[in-house]
Structures are given as C-alpha cells and as structure tokens.
Amino acid sequence: ILGGLGDSALVKYILPLLNDKSKYVRSQVIRALEALGDKSIIKELLPVISDDANPRIILGYALTILKLGGPSIIKEHSVARKILPCLQDVDKDTQADTLTILGRLGDNSVSKEILPLLKDSNEKVKWSAAWALTQLNDIRALPVWLEVIDSQQSFYLFSSQGGYSVYPLAQIAQQGLEKLTGKIMPGSRTNKEEMVRQWKGWWAKEGKAWYDEEVKKIKD
C-alpha cells in the first residue's frame, strides 16, 4: 500500500523492514521500494543484496536495482556476481530463475559461471542457461537451441515482474539462433517445418565449422 502512494518521503519508514524476520514482509518491502521509484534507495540495497538468507529476496533486490538504476549500475557494482550464489540453491526453479535474471542484468562477466549449466540434467535449468547466455551474446548457447528447434515443449521465462511468461520452446530457440548468428532463414517465420529444415541444413553445411571458429575466439 505504501509503495502505491508514490511518496518517496515514505522510504525512511520502509527501509528498516528490510531486516524483518518475515520473508513475506521483506519481499513486500522490495515491491514497495520499487513502486516508489526513488533511485536514492539503490545505495541502501547494494550493501545488503548478498546478506539475505533467502535467494528469492536476493533476486528481488537485483531486479529492483536493475529497474531503478539500469545496466550501468549493475556493472559498476557487480550486482550479477552478488547473485551467483543463488545458482547453488537446491531448488531447480530457483536456479533457472537466477539464470533468467543474470541474462536480464546483462553483465557478460558471469558467462563462465553460467556455461556449465548448459549440460545440466534438468531441462528447465539447461534452457534457462542457454537463454541467459543468449542475452549476453555468448555464442556457446547455440548448440542447445539447435537441439530443441523442433521441440513441442513450452519454455517458462521468469519475468521482471516476478511471474512467468510461457512461450513455445521452438520459438525461443529460433529467436536465440537468429540473435546469435545474425541470420534469418527465408520463410522460417511462417513455416515451422521449413524453419527446422533450414537451420539443421545450415548447421550441417557450414554452421558447425563457423561455430567452432567463433568459440576459439572467446577468452573467458
């Protein structure tokens, strides 16, 4: 409610609740601070982003800082690195959501930590790792998209609002391939079978060799 009032003078009353014992209260504090839109609170959030024991609260901090401060603040204060421990959480959904947020934060210095998760046994984690690397323009996500280009499954993308958006996995794969290669296959937007045929044909004919050369150029 306080966040909805839009009065930044309320910040001083809300900030102390970041230390509340209740996870629910802390999560609501983040939402309220974000709703107030006062960029001055960024300096209050940066020191505590890694202190919370709950990974969901940590991810909430990161999204709020991103919305209020933008990519420059994220990189300047290494916010992406501060949420990397959330990748070690035992909950696979938390791991996947952390990967999505890492992709949104746009700091490619964390690519090295994301890369091993392309081989995770959990499909949601694997696809989220590929999505994150794609947002970071890391071409090493490309083989994963080729694997699922003809998939019938759905991809659950953790949104910046805290919920999920659901997309056909094949659509996400196509977008990933186009972003990483800069190519759009003729007719691929209207005919799924043709899209799959063309991408797989490209990979077999020239794509794999091109990919191998591009990977050699990467210096982690």
SVG drawing of the C-alpha trace seen along z (x, -y; Angstrom):
<svg xmlns="http://www.w3.org/2000/svg" viewBox="-2 -13 43 48">
<polyline fill="none" stroke="black" stroke-width="0.4" points="0.0,0.0 2.8,-2.4 4.5,-1.9 1.3,-2.6 1.1,-6.0 4.1,-7.2 5.5,-9.4 9.3,-9.0 9.2,-10.5 8.0,-7.1 11.3,-5.4 12.8,-6.1 9.9,-4.2 10.1,-1.3 13.8,-0.6 14.2,0.7 11.8,3.5 14.4,5.0 15.7,6.6 12.3,8.1 12.4,11.8 9.5,12.5 10.4,13.4 7.0,12.2 7.5,8.7 10.9,8.4 9.6,9.3 6.8,6.7 9.3,4.1 11.2,4.7 8.0,4.3 7.1,1.1 10.5,-0.5 10.4,0.4 6.9,-1.1 8.1,-4.4 10.7,-4.6 13.2,-6.5 16.7,-5.9 18.3,-7.0 17.4,-3.7 19.9,-1.9 22.7,-2.9 20.7,-1.2 20.1,2.0 23.6,2.6 25.3,3.4 22.6,5.8 21.9,7.7 24.1,10.7 23.1,10.7 19.7,12.2 19.5,15.9 16.6,16.3 17.6,16.5 14.2,15.2 14.8,12.0 18.3,11.6 16.8,11.9 14.2,9.4 16.9,6.9 18.7,7.4 15.6,6.8 14.8,3.7 18.3,2.3 18.1,3.0 14.8,1.3 15.8,-1.8 19.5,-2.1 19.8,-0.4 22.7,1.6 25.4,-0.9 24.7,-0.5 24.6,3.3 28.1,3.5 29.6,0.8 28.6,2.6 29.0,6.2 25.3,7.0 25.3,10.1 28.2,11.5 26.4,10.9 23.5,13.2 25.7,16.0 25.4,18.0 21.7,18.4 22.8,20.9 23.9,23.3 20.4,23.4 19.0,27.0 15.7,25.8 15.9,26.1 13.3,23.5 15.4,21.0 18.4,21.9 16.5,21.4 15.1,18.1 18.5,16.9 19.8,17.7 17.0,15.7 17.8,12.7 21.5,13.0 20.6,12.7 18.4,9.7 21.2,8.0 23.4,8.0 26.8,8.4 28.7,10.9 31.5,11.3 29.4,14.1 29.2,16.2 31.9,18.5 29.8,19.4 26.7,20.0 28.4,22.1 28.5,25.5 24.7,25.3 24.2,25.8 24.8,29.5 22.5,29.6 20.3,32.7 17.3,30.5 15.9,29.2 14.5,26.0 17.9,25.1 19.6,26.1 17.3,24.0 17.4,21.0 21.2,21.1 21.0,21.0 18.6,18.1 20.8,16.2 23.9,16.7 22.0,15.7 21.1,12.4 24.8,12.0 25.6,12.6 27.6,15.8 27.5,18.0 28.1,21.1 24.4,21.3 23.8,22.1 24.0,25.9 21.3,26.1 18.9,24.1 19.6,26.5 18.7,29.4 15.3,28.1 14.4,26.2 11.7,28.8 10.5,29.2 6.8,29.3 7.5,28.3 7.0,24.9 9.5,22.5 8.7,20.8 10.5,17.5 10.8,15.7 9.6,12.2 10.9,9.0 7.5,8.7 8.1,11.9 5.7,14.2 6.2,16.4 5.6,15.9 5.1,19.1 6.4,19.5 6.8,22.4 10.3,23.6 10.9,23.8 10.1,20.1 12.6,19.3 15.2,21.5 14.5,19.7 14.9,16.3 18.1,17.5 19.6,18.8 18.7,15.6 20.3,13.4 23.5,15.4 24.1,15.8 22.5,12.7 20.7,14.9 17.0,15.2 16.1,18.2 13.8,17.4 10.2,18.5 11.1,19.6 8.7,17.2 5.6,18.8 6.5,22.5 7.9,24.3 9.0,27.4 10.8,25.2 12.5,23.3 13.7,26.6 15.0,27.9 16.9,24.8 18.6,24.4 19.7,28.0 20.8,27.8 22.8,24.7 24.5,26.3 25.5,29.4 26.7,27.5 28.6,24.6 27.2,23.6 29.2,26.1 32.6,25.0 31.6,21.4 30.6,22.0 33.9,23.8 35.9,20.9 33.8,18.4 34.2,20.3 38.0,20.4 37.9,16.6 36.3,16.5 38.6,15.6 36.9,16.2"/>
</svg>
